[in-house]
Amino acid sequence: MNEYSTGTSAGTSAAPALYGSRRHRVLWVVGVVFSAGLLAPLLFLGAARKGIVPRTVPAGYAVAIYPIALGRQWLPDPGDWISWTLAAVVLTAAVHAAVLDTGRTAAG
């Protein structure tokens, strides 16, 4: 059984919904952006548990976001590159979070 399947044998089943409503989606996307990406791994962990994304996605965002966010705090003079890198990762996570439930079917 594929990790994206819902267990029905009809073959027309879609992945389970991550968001309950449009408002729920907007709150998560805004939360990802305004938390500087710190909520992104948690959002994608929930999506991975529902089988919407592979389990490597939340780990990838955690590996990308948390060291950058900590580097901003701990490096004596991180320069502009670290802010731009964090902004790029956060925007990528926000766009990814916004398009999670757009009706795509899982490959495989």
Secondary structure, DSSP 8 states (H G I E B T S, - for coil): --TT--S-SSS------S-SSHHHHHHHHHHHHHTTTTTHHHHHHHHHHTTSS-THHHHHHHHHHHHHHHHHHHSS---HHHHHHHHHHHHHHHHHHHTTTSS-----
